Amino acid sequence: MIKALSAGFCLLMLLAETPLMAQATSKDYLVLAAGDTLYGHVDPIDERGPGFKYHKKIRFTGPGGKKKKYKREDVSAFRVKNENYEGFWLSQSSQKILLLNPRYDIDPRDGERHFLRVVSKGELSHYLLEWWEQGESLLMSMDLLKKEEDFFLMRVTQGLLGLKRKVLVSYLQDCQQLIERVEQKQLNTVREVVDFYDENCLAKD
């Protein structure tokens, strides 16, 4: 009887703690370039006016309601609405980033600060660069891939045209199996490419 009550009590405690743990892990936070992590409400987007845009300074509200603005260069990462973002200094202007070559160098000296949404992290990481067209509220995005050791990201999709297959073949030359499947159109989404690379192209211990 006592054992049964103890087991029941432990089960109730686990059920009681589960939503609290979920609530804690889903909380917004801000990671400063200095290394501190601040938990609270993060507001990076200016929704005033005819179209959305990013705030020049990221708004943050702490647990006590105290508000503060942080320069973009003083923030290394943040989490908002269950999505994680990482800051990168990309060396081309926003306009050139959208229109020109597929390679975007990470350059703290000459780069422009962008926060990329993290889709997946690993030896081959997948990010989204998001933006709004001027005067619009529809969120646009492009897919970027980055190998862990690289100091640049590669744009691997072209809007409705799908994968930039020549770019993928050039960038992922270290995996012949993947190149063959990309050329034969057996892999048709960025997620399929990343999953295949992680499962088949990495050196096994």
N, C-alpha and C positions, 0 to 999 in steps of 0.2 A: 504493500500500500504506500509506504513512504517512498520507495523507489519510483512508483508510478507518479506520485505527486511531484517528486523532484524533476522527473522527465518532463511532466506537463509544465512546470514552472520555467524550466530552461527553454522550452519551445515558445512560451509566451514572451519571454525576454528577447528571444531572437526575432520574433515577429514585431515586437515593439521597437527594436533597434533598427530594423531594416529600412523603414521610411525615413528615419532620422539620418542614416548613413547615406541614403540616396539623395536626400535633400542637401547634405553637406557636400557631396561630390559634384552636384549639379550647380553649385554656387558660382557666381561670377568672380573673377579675380583679375588682378593686374600685376604683371611682373616688371619691376623697374630694371633699367639697365645696370643699376648699382647692385642688383641681386635680390632685393626685398620683394616679397609677394604680399600683396594687399587684397583682402577679401571684402567684397561689397558689390555695389551695382556699377557696372561699366557701361558708358554710353559713348560709342565712337562715331555715331551717325547723326548728322544734322538733317532733320526731317522738315524743317521750316521751308517755306517758299514753294515754287512750282515743281521742283525736283529734289531728290535726295543727294547728299554729298557727305564726305567725311569731315568731321570737325578738324580744324587746324590743331586744336588741343583736345586730348581725350578726357572726357568728363568722368569723374569717379566719385561715388558716394559711399562713405564708410558705414559700418554698422550703427554708429551713433548719429547718423544723418549728416555728418560733416562732409561738405563738398569741396573738391579740389580739381584743378585742371592740370594735366601733365602734357608737356611738349612731346610730340611724337618720337623725337630722338631720345627722350628719356625713358621710353617704354620698349621693352624687348619682346613682350608677348602679353596676350590677354585671352580671357575666356568670357564669352557672352552668349546667352541663350543656348547653352550646351554645345557651342562651337568654339574650337581653339584657333587662335590666330598667332602667327609668328612674324616678327618684324625683320625686313631685309632692306638693305641699301641697294637698290637696283640702279644701274648706271645710266639708263636712258630715261628721257622724259616720258610722262604718261602717254602722250600722243604717239611717240615713236614706239613705245612698248607694245601698243596695240597693232601697229601697222607694219613694222619692219621685220628684221631677221629674227629667227626663232631662239637665239641665245641671249640671255639677260644676265650680265655679269653682276656679281655681288661686290660692290665697291664703296666702302664707307667714306672715301675721300670725295668722290664726285657723284655718288648715287643719290637717288630720291627715295625717301622713306615710304615703304609700302608694307601693309600688313596682309599676309597671305593666309587664307583659310586652310587649315590642315585637314586633308582628306584621309591620308594614311602616312605613317612614319615607319621608316626601315632603311635598309641598305639602298633602296630606291624609294624615295618619298614622293608623294603626290600632293600638290597644292593647287588652290584656286586663287587667281588674281581677280578680284571683283571690282566693279565700277558701275556708275550710272551715267548714261548719256546726258548731256546738258539739258536741263529742263524736264527730265524724265524720272519716273519712280520705279522703273523696271530694272531689276538688278541683272547686270551682264557679268559674264565670267569667262576666263580662259584657263585651260589645264596646263600646269607646269610640272615637270619632273626634275628631280635632283638626286644624283648619287651622293652618298654620304660624304665622300672625300672631295667632291667638286665645289668650286667657288663660283658656280654659275647654275642657272636653271634653264631648261629647254621647254619651249612652247610646243606641245605635241598634238594640238587639235586646231582645226580651222573652221569654227562656227558649225553651220549645218553640213559642211563637207566631211566632218568627222576627223579621223586620225590623219595626221601629217606623216604618212608612212615612210617617206624618204628621210625625214628627220629622225624618226624612231630607228630606222635601219642604221643610220650614221651614228646615232648616239649610243645605241646598245649593241655595238659590235662585239662586245665580250660574250655574247650569248647567241650562237649560231641557230640553236633551236628556236629561239624567239624570233629572230630575223626571218626565218623560213615561214613561220606561221603568220607574221605580219604581212609579208609579201604575198602569201597565198590567201590572205583575208580570212584566216581562221580566228584571228583576234581582232575585234572590232570596237572595243571600248578601252579607255585608259585603265579602268579597273581590271579588265582581263589581262592587259599587258603587265601591270604591276604584280598581280597575283601570280602570273606565269613566271615572271622574273624571280620573285621571292621563292617560289617552289622548285624551280628547275635550273636557275642560272647561277645561284650563289654556291661558292665552294663549301662542301660539307666537311665537317670535322671528322 
